[in-house]
Amino acid sequence: MLCLGQQVFRISWAESGESKIKDYGNEVLARHFSDSLARAIQNQGFLEGSFAETFREDTLTLTWVSGELFSWKDINTEMMPVYYLRELGQPGSEYPAPYLWIDEALELAENSGFPFAELKMDSLEIKDHSISGVLNFSFGPRITWDSLEVSGASKTKPRYLQRISGLVPGELFSQKQLNKAAQTIRRSPYFTLVGAPEISFQTQHAQPVFTIQDRRVNVFDGVVGLLPNENKPGKMLITGEVDLRLYHLGGKGRDFSVNWQRLNIQSQFLEIKANEAFVFGSPLDFQFGFSLLKQDSNFVNRNFELDFGYRISDSGYLDFFTKRQAGDLISSDGMGNSEVLPSAIDYRWNQYGIGIDWNKLDSPVNPRKGSRIQSRFSLGNKRIIQNTGLPEELYTGLEESSAQYQGWFSGEKHLYLRSAWGMWLRGVAGFMENENLFLNELYRLGGLKSIRGFNEKNFYARSFGYFNLEQRLFFDQNSFLVVFADLGIIENPYEVQKIDHPVSFGTGINLDTDGGLFSFVFALGKSNSQPLSFSYSRIHFGYLARF
């Protein structure tokens, strides 16, 4: 065949009465597609179908000639297992090509412990485009799973990988299970699968071998913020945050994290979390959490939480938790003659709840496509504790113990529009309900991870909702320029204007380097308490080191 510099390989065929055309720049790709297309059409019963070649100028055209349609007439299935016939049905119009039914039967065999099963058609007769014959089936050896083997540069323990893979030693071999295990491992935040899994067959056992490589997921993140100093007009206040997250310690899915924030001169936040996967060999994960928030000289909040989580599917995670929230006034000086209760009080709230995480993102570290939905709901009994520094009569008529509940929801979507253009959208909402809610119980919002353009944890909310929208222009795999806007609605019963509609917008850059991720964000925000002004702008920059 004559090869020309601008030669085009064109494939044309008819599908549902409509002409289809597809062009390729080289013959290898064109032939590969034509072979796949030929098999697909032959599976419909056009067993004699083939492509006719026509060469004109610089174009090779492959035109499909379907031939006659064949169908089943009399297929003897006496040698087939009854179970297979029950699952697949008798060969007939649903399987116009003989080998299509055979492929389905062999796939069923390899997913039920018989990967070496054989199925042949003997005494084949074709008459008047009808097919007759006898199906002969051989199971071959019965194969069960053996314990898996870990290969590659990873600290992951084989027992941990065995549990998340879902491949149980002693159970029947299944190619479908193996494919599902490979998909699960690729989605792990701790490591990624290198190549396809291998299988070693020995003495009726199949040992899967997974070559994996650890991700750089451990995080040390330091962020510095420059904010207007409300106590000293005209000067700036430096705030900060330290975030340390250690994942997959010991190769067992064990995590530990510490987060500290200085919100302003007198306010600080501390959060500690620890997670243990597959506790005592069970399918349950265990998590412990503690957080402390000191808000100026007004109050201090402490939270203790215990979670038990369970993987319900590759994408779904369900957890049950119990949580104890405690709030106390830091000082009651000057409140001895108060005629009303302060906005913050002493309380204890024991709650029990359930949460779900449905994660369909294409990457656990730097997603470009996919979605994620998270939700939590809890209820329990709240007890109000009388502060001895306040007049006793202020508590008259106040129910000491009452039921309280709250809910939270988050949904996000990543859109990969072009190679250098993506979008990120997220909506978050929450509420809490009780006849006697006080300021130090409410949700805290605002800052880099919620509504930008405001101080961290600037807003108090009984109920809220906000929407984040980002346009991302990628100039590297994980580096991009961003333009964003945040819209919110917040209900705070302790504000004069109980409903606030904060709005913010801005720009920033995420720069991925060999050592970590550098981020810079500039944001302007407007709310009931903050005008839209450059003097109230927020600048956040930090360096997130992955190791």
Order of alpha helices (4+ residues) and beta strands (2+ residues): beta-beta-alpha-beta-beta-beta-alpha-alpha-beta-beta-beta-beta-alpha-alpha-beta-beta-beta-beta-beta-beta-beta-beta-beta-beta-beta-beta-beta-beta-beta-beta-beta-beta-beta-beta-beta-beta
